[in-house]
């Protein structure tokens, strides 16, 4: 089953709440499914639903809690994950029950989870949107891979936002364990725009991800002497913190609060400087914009993708 085949269904969708990249790649999918006469209900937290309704003002939404992950001040993703393992597992079990309630309440025909292990139903087909069939774990961490594969096998099907040859995600998206997968191609919200503005911004920096990492990245960027102006898209939190000190003649900050405004700005860029999150890479592929990529410290997936894309 591919997205193109789904018509006249009531579909429940929920993205993982670890970064807005999961929201970003659901936008073109929702756009396509709506055009195929499906009814969409999106479950998410308030910040996620705010973004979705910018693109789809009439979208039906329901508040659905995220996974209780907290990023520590030291920026060590692995340690932060280990520290929250029990709380995450507890949330997963509760989410399974919550999803069944939503399926019954809204008469759902199909569930689509963007990498939320617990967002699936035993009563209707459940699809997991996931580009990481294989996690970038080390040899002694095989147990993590087995747990991950075990969760994926519980879904009816896996939709992989990559090409069949795993061109964009490399080893991460290769089906090595005979999962029921459908390679649906890259998902970029910029694909919904038919008209593209003139490129008149020389360099654009996108600061994404958790604030603890984003603030470090921002400080690195602005510490580099530049002779030309630089536009930087930051979270609303960082914008409020730095708007008075960093908005100078050669540095212009733009809050990411309004995604539609940010989209128009990004499409004007001649070069993008950003982290190497997979949703960002899919956007760069769609836009065809030269890029300078760095990985978020401690995130092996991004480290792998930087190396892959540099090749």
Backbone as a ProteinNet text record, in pm:
[ID]
protein_1_A
[PRIMARY]
XXXXXXXXXXXXXXXXXXXXXXXXXXXXXXXXXXXXXXXXXXXXXXXXXXXXXXXXXXXXXXXXXXXXXXXXXXXXXXXXXXXXXXXXXXXXXXXXXXXXXXXXXXXXXXXXXXXXXXXXXXXXXXXXXXXXXXXXXXXXXXXXXXXXXXXXXXXXXXXXXXXXXXXXXXXXXXXXXXXXXXXXXXXXXXXXXXXXXXXXXXXXXXXXXXXXXXXXXXXXXXXXXXXXXXXXXXXXXXXXXXXXXXXXXXXXXXXXXXXXXXXXXXXXXXXXXXXXXXXXXXXXXXXXXXXXXXXXXXXXXXXXXXXXXXX
[TERTIARY]
84.9	0	88	61.3	135.7	41.9	94.1	6.7	-88.5	-43.5	-126.2	-252.3	-247.8	-360.2	-469.9	-443.9	-536.7	-635.2	-761.7	-868.2	-991.1	-1060.3	-1188.8	-1177.1	-1072	-1050.8	-1048.2	-1078.6	-1059.9	-926.8	-833.1	-694.8	-652.7	-591.8	-538.8	-386.3	-327.5	-182.5	-125	-6.3	62.7	213.2	283.4	429.7	497.7	616.3	697	728	741	763.3	909.2	1002.3	1145.6	1195.8	1170.6	1211.8	1099.9	1097.9	990.9	1010.4	1117.6	1137.3	1026.6	974	864.7	737.1	714.7	601.6	622	743.2	773.1	745.3	785.9	769.8	628	547.1	406.5	324	372.7	296.2	269.2	371.3	340.4	256.7	271.5	191.5	44.6	18.4	-119	-178	-97.9	-143.6	-188.3	-110.2	-144.1	-270.6	-278.5	-393.3	-522.7	-515.1	-634.1	-681.5	-587.9	-622.9	-685.8	-668.4	-725.4	-855.1	-917.8	-1050.1	-1050.5	-940.2	-936.3	-969.2	-1020.4	-1042.5	-928.3	-860.6	-741.1	-766.5	-725.6	-723.7	-580.4	-523	-385.3	-384.1	-312.7	-298.3	-157.1	-147	-15.2	-24.5	91.1	88.9	58.7	43.1	-2	93.3	223.5	320.9	316	296.6	287.2	160.6	48.5	-78	-82.8	-12.6	-4.3	58.9	164.2	230.7	139.4	78.4	-8.1	-120.8	-180	-293.9	-250	-122.7	-74.4	-88.7	-64	-73.7	-215.8	-285.1	-419.5	-515.1	-566.3	-649.1	-772.5	-825.3	-947.3	-920.1	-794.8	-756.7	-818.3	-868.3	-922.6	-807	-798.6	-687.2	-735.8	-648.6	-678.7	-548.3	-555.9	-437	-397	-269.5	-216.3	-75	-51.2	76.4	195.3	310.5	432.3	506.2	624.7	709.1	794	805.4	868.7	1021	1074.2	1220.1	1271.2	1377	1436.6	1583.8	1626.8	1766.9	1842.9	1950.9	2032	2119.6	2174.6	2255.6	2389.2	2435.7	2564.5	2552.4	2430.8	2412.4	2456.7	2441.8	2478.2	2349.5	2316.8	2189.7	2175.6	2283.6	2277.7	2246.4	2314.7	2291.5	2151.4	2107	1972.5	1867.3	1888.9	1794.5	1790.8	1908.7	1916.5	1847.8	1864.1	1807.3	1654.5	1595.8	1450.5	1385.6	1461.3	1411.6	1282.4	1278.2	1160	1037.1	1056.5	944.6	895.1	987.4	950.7	870.8	914.6	845.6	705.2	692.6	561.6	467	521	439.2	395.9	484	452.1	331.4	331.7	222.3	90.8	99.5	-22.3	-72.8	21.7	-16.6	-92	-55.8	-127.3	-275.7	-304.5	-445.1	-513.9	-442	-499.6	-532.6	-446.3	-469.4	-594.8	-614.8	-736.2	-861.6	-855	-969.2	-997.5	-889.9	-905.9	-960.6	-912.1	-959	-1109	-1154.2	-1297.2	-1379.3	-1330.1	-1403.6	-1425.5	-1321.3	-1328.6	-1353.5	-1388.6	-1419.4	-1308.2	-1187.9	-1068.4	-1054.3	-1011.6	-985.2	-837.5	-751.3	-606.4	-531.7	-430.1	-343.9	-206.2	-152.7	-16.9	62.7	167.9	256.2	388.8	431.5	566.1	661.8	712.6	812.9	768.1	640.2	590.9	556.4	635.5	617.9	480.4	423.5	297.1	174.2	192.6	78.2	36.1	-31.5	-79.2	-202.4	-276	-401.7	-406.2	-472.1	-491	-616	-698	-825.7	-826	-729.8	-721.7	-576.1	-549.1	-410.5	-335.4	-210.5	-128.7	5.3	38.4	160.7	257.2	385	488.9	572.4	576.5	662.1	799.3	901.2	1031	1141.8	1242.5	1355.8	1468.9	1460	1564.5	1516.6	1517	1491	1604	1724.1	1841.4	1898	1908.4	1965.1	2118.6	2182.1	2328.7	2392.3	2374.1	2424.5	2559.7	2632.1	2761.8	2743.2	2851.5	2845.2	2786.2	2821.2	2774.5	2632.8	2573.5	2438.9	2335	2366	2274.8	2137.2	2129.4	2000.4	1906.2	1963.4	1881.4	1820.1	1902.7	1854	1741.5	1758.2	1656.8	1524.1	1531.3	1409.2	1341.6	1421.4	1370.2	1300.4	1366.7	1308.5	1181.4	1182.5	1064.6	943.5	963.4	853	804.7	898.3	859.6	776.9	810.1	739.3	593.1	559.5	421.7	329.7	386.8	305.8	267.9	156.8	110.9	210.9	266.9	360.4	449.1	568.4	659.4	669.3	641.5	662.7	798.2	886.9	1022	1032.1	1054.7	1065.7	1204	1228.6	1355.7	1328.6	1430.7	1418.3	1451.9	1417.6	1440.6	1588.3	1676.6	1819.9	1879.9	1793.3	1836.9	1937	1910	1999.2	2020.6	1916.4	1923.4	1965.9	1923.5	1953.4	2056.3	2100.1	2204.2	2164.3	2255.8	2233.2	2114	2079.8	1970.1	1837	1814.8	1683.4	1678.6	1785.8	1784.6	1707.7	1622.3	1538.8	1617.8	1683	1768.2	1700	1579	1514	1377.3	1355.9	1234.6	1108	1110.4	989.8	898.6	770.8	677.3	693.3	778.2	811.7	762.8	737.8	704.1	791.5	879.3	963.8	883	848.6	754.4	823.1	956.5	1028.4	1038.3	1125.3	1144.6	1019.3	1002.2	888.6	938.7	911	949.9	828.6	810.3	696.2	710.7	832.4	851.7	793.8	762.6	701.1	558.3	498.7	361.5	357.4	475.1	480	506.2	416.3	434.8	528.2	520.8	603.1	715.6	834	950.9	1000.2	1029.9	1075.9	1218.9	1258.7	1394.8	1492.5	1606.8	1708.5	1793.2	1773.7	1845.3	1910.8	1914.2	1982.4	2107.1	2223.6	2349.6	2366.1	2351.3	2364.7	2254.1	2195.6	2090.1	2124	2121.3	2148.3	2016.1	1996.6	1878.4	1922.2	1880.1	1911.7	1793.2	1810	1699.9	1739.6	1642.2	1670.3	1650.2	1679.8	1662.4	1742.9	1689.4	1753	1895.9	1923.3	2057.8	2160.7	2122.1	2211.1	2204.7	2083.7	2065.5	2139.8	2141.9	2210.5	2360.9	2416	2559.2	2592.4	2506.7	2526.7	2518.3	2420.9	2405.5	2530.3	2582.3	2701.6	2823.9	2831.9	2940.9	2931.6	2811.4	2790	2823.4	2772.3	2789.6	2930.6	3009.1	3146.3	3241.8	3197.1	3281.3	3273.3	3387.2	3387	3333.2	3244.4	3186.3	3185.3	3203.1	3199.8	3064.9	2983.8	2851.1	2743.7	2622.2	2512.8	2471.6	2419.9	2380.6	2242.1	2152.5	2020.3	2015.9	1959.6	1958.3	1815.4	1762.8	1631.8	1651	1588	1603	1465.2	1463.1	1337.5	1290.2	1162.2	1108.2	1174.3	1210.1	1278	1413.2	1492.5	1624	1611.1	1507	1486.1	1464.1	1377	1348.9	1473	1557.2	1677.2	1785	1796.7	1910.2	1872.7	1744.7	1705.1	1769.6	1793.9	1852.2	2004.2	2066.4	2212.3	2271.7	2196.3	2252	2197.2	2082.2	2029.9	2116.5	2214.7	2309.8	2302.2	2394.9	2395.4	2420.9	2503.7	2540.1	2478.6	2396.7	2327.1	2179.4	2092.8	1948.8	1883.4	1817.2	1748.1	1602.8	1554.2	1414.7	1358.3	1247.8	1185.6	1117.7	1128	1066.4	920	864.7	727.5	628.2	647.3	559.6	631	592.6	661.2	638.7	524.4	497	591.1	620.7	716.5	856.5	890.7	1022.4	1039.8	934	941.8	979.6	914.9	945.3	1089	1136.7	1274.1	1374.2	1348.3	1437.8	1448.1	1336.5	1337.7	1414.6	1440.7	1518.6	1669	1709.4	1851.1	1930.8	2054.2	2148	2232.7	2242.4	2318	2255.8	2247.8	2192.2	2301.6	2309	2397.2	2305.6	2319.1	2223.6	2277.8	2201	2225	2181.6	2223	2198.4	2083.2	1976.6	1858.2	1798.5	1736.5	1692.8	1584.5	1493.7	1390.6	1452.9	1556.5	1628.1	1693.7	1751.3	1816.1	1714.5	1596.6	1493.5	1451.3	1446	1414.1	1523.5	1648.5	1759.6	1758.7	1722.7	1714.1	1606.5	1492	1381.8	1417	1482.1	1512	1633.3	1723.2	1843.8	1936.6	1941.4	2024.2	2155.6	2270.5	2397.8	2393.4	2461	2450.4	2583.5	2589.3	2702.4	2642.3	2670.6	2603.2	2695.8	2641.7	2711.8	2613.2	2665.2	2580.9	2561.6	2444.5	2421.5	2508.2	2587.3	2676.1	2602.2	2658.4	2601.8	2492.6	2448.4	2343.5	2407.1	2422.4	2495	2428	2295	2224.1	2271	2277	2319.9	2467.4	2548.8	2690.2	2707	2628.3	2633.2	2586.4	2476.3	2421.1	2514.5	2585.3	2684.4	2791.5	2843.1	2946.2	2892.6	2770.6	2711	2692.9	2635.7	2606.6	2733.2	2837.5	2964.4	3027.5	2997.2	3048.4	2975.7
-120.1	0	124.5	215.4	340.3	456.8	576.9	691.5	720.1	696.3	725.1	637.8	523.3	429.4	459.2	548.3	569.9	681.4	646.7	741.8	715.5	825.8	817.5	740.1	766.3	702.3	807.7	763.2	847.1	806.1	901.3	869.6	947.4	878.8	939.2	941.1	1059.6	1076.4	1141.7	1095.2	1161.3	1155.1	1269.9	1272.7	1267.5	1210.8	1211.8	1355.8	1380.9	1516.8	1548	1473.6	1502.2	1581.6	1709.9	1795.1	1812.5	1928.7	1961.3	1899.4	1825.6	1757.4	1656.8	1595	1498.7	1569.8	1689.1	1769.6	1808.5	1853.2	1902.1	1796.7	1673.7	1572.8	1516.2	1541.9	1502.5	1600.2	1722.6	1825	1784.4	1745	1704.9	1578.2	1488.5	1366.6	1399.5	1487.4	1530	1600.1	1685.9	1757.2	1659.7	1556.7	1457.3	1379.5	1336.2	1255.9	1336.1	1464.4	1549.3	1564.5	1576	1590.3	1463.1	1352.4	1224.5	1192.1	1299.1	1289.3	1206.8	1210.8	1148.1	1251.7	1206.2	1291.2	1266.8	1374.7	1363.2	1420	1345.2	1393.8	1381.1	1492.4	1491.7	1500.2	1408.2	1407.1	1452.9	1551.3	1600.9	1698.6	1751.1	1851.1	1988.8	2086	2218.6	2282.3	2270	2332.1	2267.6	2136.2	2067.7	2108.5	2110.9	2142.4	2286.7	2375.5	2515.4	2525.4	2446.6	2445.7	2386	2273.4	2208.6	2300.3	2374.4	2458.9	2583.6	2616.3	2723.1	2682.4	2555.6	2504.2	2458.5	2406.9	2352	2409.6	2530.7	2599.4	2520.6	2435.9	2362.1	2219.4	2190	2055.1	2018.1	1896.9	1848.1	1797.2	1843	1807.4	1762.6	1690.2	1647.1	1648.9	1702.3	1707.6	1566.1	1535.2	1403.2	1422.8	1382	1407.2	1340.5	1404.7	1351.7	1258.5	1218.3	1132.9	1220.3	1183.1	1269.6	1267.1	1322.1	1324.9	1464.4	1472.1	1601.1	1601.4	1709.7	1724.5	1792.6	1729	1783.9	1898.3	1970.7	2088.4	2052.9	1928.7	1889.3	1847.7	1831.9	1799.1	1659.6	1563.6	1425.5	1345.9	1323.4	1262.6	1121.2	1041.3	901.9	893.2	973.7	972.7	1023.1	1125.5	1178.6	1072	993.7	889.3	778.8	736.7	631	673.4	800.7	850.9	851.5	856.2	865.9	736.9	627.8	505	455.2	448.5	395.8	482.1	613.8	705	693.3	673.4	659.3	531.4	423.1	295.4	301.1	370.8	387.5	466.2	570.6	652.1	569.6	483.7	399	309.6	247.1	156.7	232.3	353.2	432.6	480.3	509.3	556.7	450.3	323.8	215.1	217.7	239.9	245.1	371	482.2	608.2	601.5	536.5	526.4	446.3	336.9	256.6	338.3	422.1	508.2	605.9	666.7	762.4	695	574.6	500.9	475.6	436.9	409.8	538.1	640.4	766.1	833.1	831.6	903.9	811.5	685.8	589.1	584.9	560.8	565.8	439.4	459.1	346.8	311.1	409.5	390.3	479.3	422.5	498.2	515.3	637.5	664.4	725.8	656.7	702.2	746.1	867.7	909.7	877.1	755.7	703.3	709.9	690.4	674.2	527.2	453.8	309.7	271	355.2	320.7	371	441.5	497.5	400.8	295.4	192.7	127.5	57.3	-3.2	-149.6	-227.5	-369.3	-391.9	-287.9	-303.3	-249.4	-162	-108.8	-111.3	-109.2	-105.3	13.8	-11.2	92.8	99.6	218	239.9	323.6	286.8	364.8	435.9	567.4	646.9	655	599.2	587.4	572	659	645.4	564	540.5	464	321.5	238.2	96.5	39.4	89.5	47	166.3	153.7	260.3	257.4	373.2	378.1	343	217.9	175.4	106.9	100.9	33.8	-116.3	-192	-338.7	-388.7	-324.8	-370.7	-324	-249.6	-197.6	-267.7	-391.9	-467.2	-486.5	-489.5	-506.6	-390.2	-269.6	-153.5	-173.1	-225	-251.3	-355.1	-458.6	-564.1	-511.3	-426.1	-365.7	-280.7	-201.6	-114.7	-196.1	-301	-386	-455.1	-493.3	-557.2	-466.2	-337.6	-242.1	-221.6	-211.2	-188.2	-304.1	-425.8	-543.7	-547.7	-469.9	-469.1	-380.2	-306.3	-224	-303.5	-266.9	-332.9	-313	-192.5	-158.6	-42.6	-35.4	75.8	158.7	287.8	378.9	444.9	425.1	479.9	600.6	720.6	839.5	849	758.9	751.2	677.3	669.8	593.7	446.9	360.3	216.5	183.2	265	239.4	306.7	359.7	427	539.3	612	719	827.6	861.3	974.3	935.7	818.8	778.6	667.2	611.6	509.2	385.3	336.8	213.2	224.4	346.2	364.6	314	331.4	299.7	167.3	89.6	-38.3	-143.8	-216.1	-318.9	-449.5	-471.5	-589	-701.8	-677.1	-778.8	-819.9	-792.3	-836.6	-779.6	-652.1	-583.3	-557.1	-539	-499.8	-349.8	-314.6	-173.6	-124	5.8	75.2	200.6	208.3	326.2	431.9	539	636.1	760.8	765.4	882.3	990	1089.6	1193.7	1276.7	1323.9	1407.1	1545.3	1643.4	1781.2	1872.3	1958.4	2050	2150.5	2168.3	2263.6	2211.8	2082.9	2025.8	2077.2	2135.4	2184.7	2321.4	2385	2516.6	2502.1	2556.6	2551	2661.5	2777	2891.4	2912.6	2936.4	2961.1	3105.2	3176.7	3315.8	3324.3	3444.5	3469.9	3450.2	3389.7	3367.3	3493.7	3562.5	3687.1	3692.1	3578.9	3571.5	3484.8	3542.6	3471.8	3349.2	3368.3	3256.7	3264.1	3149.3	3141.6	3029.4	3060.9	2961	2919.5	2789.9	2737.8	2671.5	2728.8	2673.5	2589.1	2457.8	2368.5	2276.1	2199.9	2104.4	2163.8	2087	2132.4	2258.9	2343.8	2473.4	2460.1	2355.6	2340.2	2322.6	2254.2	2237.2	2358.7	2411.7	2523.4	2647.3	2674.7	2793.8	2783.6	2664	2643.9	2665.6	2612.6	2626.4	2773.4	2845.2	2987.5	3065.3	3038.7	3109.6	3078.4	2954.9	2919.7	2998.2	3007.3	3073.9	3223	3289.4	3434.9	3474.6	3378.8	3409.9	3414.3	3367.9	3367.7	3504.6	3573	3704.6	3693.3	3784.6	3781.5	3922.3	3926.4	4055	4078.8	3973.8	3986.9	3961.7	4005	3987.8	3841.2	3805.1	3666.7	3665.1	3585.9	3570.1	3438.9	3440.2	3322.7	3298.5	3178.9	3139.8	3065	3113.2	3053.8	3028.6	2947.7	2926.2	3057.4	3064.5	3187.2	3217.5	3111.3	3129.6	3196.7	3146.7	3206.1	3345.1	3364.5	3497.6	3602.4	3570.5	3665.3	3691.1	3591.2	3604.6	3687.7	3675.1	3735.8	3848	3881.9	3978.6	4116.1	4156.7	4289.1	4289.8	4176.4	4171.9	4126.1	4048.7	3993.4	4056.8	4122	4187.7	4308.9	4287	4391.4	4413.4	4497.5	4526.1	4401.5	4308.8	4191.4	4061.4	4068.9	3949.8	3984.5	3910.6	3933.4	3805.6	3816.2	3701.9	3699.1	3577.6	3557.3	3445.8	3472.2	3370.7	3264.7	3139	3028.4	3009	3102.6	3089.2	3076	3156	3149.8	3071.1	2945.4	2858.7	2903.8	2960.5	3003.1	3115.2	3206.7	3314.1	3255.2	3161.2	3097.5	3020.4	2955.5	2881.6	2973.7	3088.7	3183.8	3233.5	3251.5	3297.5	3189.8	3066.9	2955.7	2937.5	2952	2934.2	3045.1	3156.1	3266.5	3246.8	3148.1	3130.8	3068.2	3116.1	3057.4	2948.9	2955.3	2854.3	2839.5	2714.6	2686.1	2630.2	2681.9	2628.2	2572.7	2443.2	2383.9	2255.3	2203	2069	1967.5	1843.6	1740.4	1647.1	1703.5	1623.8	1573.8	1457.6	1395.7	1477.7	1538.2	1620.5	1740.8	1798.3	1908.1	1861.2	1741.5	1688.7	1665.2	1617.1	1598.4	1732.8	1836.6	1970.4	2019.4	1999	2042.7	1969.3	1841	1763.4	1821.2	1854.6	1910	2047.7	2129.7	2267.1	2276.3	2179.2	2183.5	2297.2	2329.5	2440.5	2386	2441.6	2401.2	2420.8	2332.9	2337.5	2312.9	2359.7	2332.2	2267.3	2138.6	2060.6	2025.2	2029.3	1979.4	1897.4	1802.5	1716.1	1774.7	1752.4	1786.6	1695.1	1749.9	1667.5	1554.6	1433.9	1319.1	1247.2	1299.9	1235	1159.9	1029.3	948.3	947.4	952.8	955.3	1072.8	1190.6	1308.5	1299.4	1241.4	1223.9	1133	1026.1	934	1004.2	1079.6	1145.8	1252.7	1324	1421.5	1352.2	1242.3	1167.1	1114.4	1061.3	1008.1	1117.7	1230.4	1337.8	1407.7	1412.2	1471.6	1388	1258.8	1173.3	1195.7
0	0	0	-90.7	-99.5	-72.2	-42.8	-17.5	-133	-255.7	-372.7	-378.5	-315.3	-320.8	-219.1	-125.5	-15	-49	-55.5	-88.2	-2.6	28.7	101	232.9	306.7	436	546.7	667.1	785.9	848.3	848.4	883.6	1007.7	1101.4	1223.6	1214.7	1226.3	1212	1336.5	1379	1490.1	1470.4	1479.4	1467.8	1604.6	1607.8	1729.2	1768.4	1896.5	1944.8	1973.6	1913.3	1930.6	1811.2	1811.8	1701.8	1601.1	1537.1	1443.8	1306	1286.5	1159.5	1131.8	1236.9	1219.5	1173.6	1224.6	1179.3	1033.2	1000.7	865.2	759.5	784.4	679.6	674.1	776.8	770.9	687	670.6	598	452.7	374.1	235.5	227.7	325.6	327.5	352.2	449.1	477.1	355.8	291.3	173	63.8	41.2	-60.7	-23.8	100.8	143.4	140.2	171.6	164.8	20.1	-71.9	-213.7	-269.3	-198.7	-242.4	-167.7	-117.9	-55.2	72.7	144.9	276.9	383.7	495.4	611.4	710.1	747.5	830.3	969.5	1070.2	1207.9	1257.4	1302.3	1350	1502.3	1564	1710	1745.1	1834.5	1871.9	1986.4	2026.8	2133.3	2073.8	2159.2	2115.3	2014.7	2038.1	1947.5	1808.8	1803	1674.6	1599.7	1670	1605.5	1557	1625.6	1581.3	1443.4	1420.2	1289.5	1183	1212.4	1113	1066.5	1160.2	1123.6	1046.8	1046.5	959.9	813.7	784.8	648.4	612.9	713	690.4	794.4	772	873	916.3	829.2	861.7	908.3	936.8	976.8	1112.7	1120.7	1248.4	1333.7	1456.6	1543.1	1679.9	1749.6	1886.1	1966	2086.3	2172.7	2213.8	2194.5	2228.9	2282.4	2405.7	2471.8	2404.7	2415.9	2357	2451.5	2408.6	2491.9	2584.1	2713.7	2814.2	2809	2702.2	2688.2	2721.4	2801.2	2836.3	2799.3	2734.2	2695.7	2808.6	2853.3	2960.6	2913.8	3007.8	2975.8	2911.4	2930.7	2873.8	2727	2678.6	2537.6	2500.6	2593.7	2564.6	2540.1	2412.4	2374.4	2430.2	2424	2468.9	2618.3	2698.1	2842.2	2876.2	2804	2827.3	2798.6	2693	2655.4	2760.6	2807.7	2907.8	3038.1	3072.5	3196.9	3196.3	3078	3067.6	3017.9	3012.8	2950.6	3015.5	3148.4	3216.7	3191.4	3195	3170.2	3025.9	2932.8	2792	2769.3	2831.9	2816.6	2877.6	2987.5	3051.5	2961.3	2897.8	2806.6	2685.6	2635.2	2520.5	2551.6	2666.9	2703.2	2718.2	2773.6	2788.3	2651.8	2562.8	2429.7	2350.5	2368	2300.7	2335.9	2463.1	2506.8	2452.5	2455	2406.7	2258	2180.8	2036.3	2006.4	2079.9	2059.7	2088.2	2189.3	2222.8	2108.5	2053.4	1944.3	1818	1790.7	1672.9	1681.5	1798.3	1817.3	1816.7	1884.7	1898	1763.7	1676.8	1548.9	1429.1	1455.1	1347.5	1242.7	1289.2	1205	1120.2	994.2	903.9	897	923.7	907.6	1005.2	1070.6	1162.1	1098.3	1102.3	1054.3	1168.8	1208.2	1315.2	1255.1	1287.3	1246.7	1360.9	1356.8	1450.3	1597.2	1621.9	1757.9	1773.6	1849.7	1862.7	1917.1	2002.8	2067	1995.3	1885.8	1814.3	1703.8	1743.8	1650.2	1711.8	1626.1	1669.2	1629.2	1708.8	1676.9	1593.6	1576.4	1507.1	1364.3	1329.6	1192.8	1147.4	1016.2	967.7	1025.6	1065.1	1125.8	1054.2	1005.2	928.3	1009.9	1004.7	1071.3	965.7	970.5	882.5	948.2	883.9	949.7	845.6	849.8	757.5	819.7	950.8	1020.2	1046.7	946	970.7	1055.3	1031.8	1108.3	1184.5	1314.5	1396.4	1387.8	1396	1389.9	1524.7	1568.2	1698.6	1683.4	1791.9	1793.1	1819	1802.8	1809.9	1941.6	2051.8	2182.8	2214	2122.1	2145.2	2056.9	2019	1933.5	1993.8	2125.9	2193.1	2162	2143.9	2108.5	1970.2	1878.2	1742.5	1742.1	1824.2	1829.8	1884.4	1986.2	2040.5	1933.6	1863.2	1757.6	1648.3	1600.8	1497	1546.9	1674.1	1732.1	1729.3	1760.5	1755.5	1612.1	1517.2	1378.1	1323.2	1364.5	1315.1	1359.5	1460.2	1509.4	1425.9	1332.7	1243.1	1119	1058.6	937	823.7	816.8	710.3	754.7	694.2	719.1	591.6	603	490.4	509	413.5	420.5	327.8	381.4	296.4	231.5	140.6	69.3	-61.2	-146.9	-270.6	-245	-340.8	-323.4	-304.9	-361.6	-347.5	-224.9	-137.1	-13.3	-41.4	-146.6	-191.9	-86.7	-11.9	80.5	221.4	268.2	406.8	417	305.9	308.4	385.6	469.2	545	640	679.5	774.8	719.7	591	535.2	458.6	460.9	389.9	468.3	398.4	461.4	469.7	582.8	600.7	678.4	727.1	811.6	756.2	628.1	559.7	622.5	652.2	697.4	577.3	604	498.9	476	381.9	360.2	225.2	220.4	96.4	91.7	-6.8	-22.2	-97.4	-27.5	-82.7	-136.2	-134.1	-182.2	-75.7	-95.4	5.5	27.1	150.7	187.9	228.5	146.4	177.5	165.5	264.6	258.5	144.9	93.4	-15.9	-147	-151.5	-271.1	-291.4	-186.9	-201	-269.3	-286.6	-349.5	-499.4	-580.3	-725.2	-773.6	-708.7	-749.1	-648.8	-698	-613.6	-633.5	-524.2	-536.7	-591.1	-629.1	-677.5	-562.1	-590.1	-486.8	-470.3	-359	-335.2	-196.7	-126.9	2.9	-15.6	6.3	-20.2	68.8	199.8	294.9	399.5	426.4	527.3	624.4	752.5	856.4	919.3	934.7	1002.3	1132.3	1243.8	1375.2	1419.3	1420.1	1454	1568.5	1614.3	1721	1858.9	1964.4	2102.7	2130.6	2218.4	2246.7	2295.9	2376.4	2432.5	2321.8	2213.4	2098.9	2006.7	1986.8	1896.1	1939.2	2068.9	2118.1	2096.3	2116.8	2091.6	1944.3	1857.4	1713.6	1671.8	1727.2	1697.8	1736.8	1855.5	1901.9	1815.7	1767.2	1676.2	1546.2	1493.8	1365.3	1374.2	1475.9	1484.4	1525.7	1577.7	1617.3	1498.4	1384.2	1264.4	1196.5	1179.2	1112.9	969.3	930.8	796.7	737.9	607.5	536.8	469.5	459.6	399.2	505.2	475.8	570.5	579.3	693.4	718.7	782.1	725.3	785.3	861.1	982.2	1068.2	1117.4	1087.6	1138.6	1269.4	1375.5	1508.3	1568.3	1672.7	1744.7	1805.6	1837.7	1896	2030.1	2103.5	2232.9	2214.3	2119.2	2093.9	2032.8	1952.9	1893.2	2001.9	2098	2205.9	2290.6	2305.7	2388.4	2320.6	2187.9	2118	2021.5	2008.5	1906.7	1925.9	2048.1	2072.7	2061.6	2089.8	2088.6	1955.8	1878.4	1754.4	1627.6	1634.8	1514.9	1482.2	1395.4	1357.7	1207	1157	1013.6	930.8	982.4	902.2	953.4	1059.9	1110.8	1131.9	1065.7	1077.4	1130.2	1244.6	1302.5	1256.7	1228.8	1192.3	1278.9	1346.7	1431.2	1344.8	1388.8	1315.9	1354.4	1428.6	1477.2	1361.8	1256.7	1139.1	1029.8	1012.7	916.4	773.2	743.4	606.3	564.4	655	628.1	613.1	699.3	692.3	561.4	514.8	389.3	274.3	266.5	159.2	168.4	291.6	312.5	271.2	309.9	276.2	125.4	55.8	-89.6	-160.9	-92.7	-151.7	-134.5	-56.7	-23.1	-137.3	-153.2	-248.4	-183.9	-50.1	24.1	162.3	210.4	342.9	433.2	554.6	658.8	767.9	798.6	892.3	953.4	1047.1	1098.7	993.6	1015.6	914.8	952.1	1010.3	1036.5	906.2	908.5	783.3	712.7	787.5	724	653.4	713.6	649.6	520.3	522.8	403.1	291.1	325.4	223.7	163.9	247.3	196.9	101.8	139	54.3	-78.7	-75.5	-198.6	-290	-232.5	-311	-366.7	-284.3	-324.5	-416.8	-408.8	-490.3	-451.7	-322.1	-274	-218.6	-256.7	-196.5	-45.6	26.7	172.6	240.4	364.4	454.3	578.2	597.7	700.6	816	937	1055.2	1137.5	1211.7	1293.4	1433.1	1489	1628.5	1714.9	1807.8	1890.7	1960.1	1950.7	2018.5	1942.4	1829.3	1751.5	1634.2	1653	1554.7	1418.5	1419.7	1291.9	1207	1267.1	1193.1	1154.4	1241.5	1209.1	1087.6	1084	970.1	842.8	852.6	735.2	679.8	766.6	719.6	636.5	689.6	618.6	484.8	485.8	363.4	259.1	299.4	204.4	155.5	238.4	193.9	82.7	81.2	-24.6	-157.1
[MASK]
+++++++++++++++++++++++++++++++++++++++++++++++++++++++++++++++++++++++++++++++++++++++++++++++++++++++++++++++++++++++++++++++++++++++++++++++++++++++++++++++++++++++++++++++++++++++++++++++++++++++++++++++++++++++++++++++++++++++++++++++++++++++++++++++++++++++++++++++++++++++++++++++++++++++++++++++++++++++

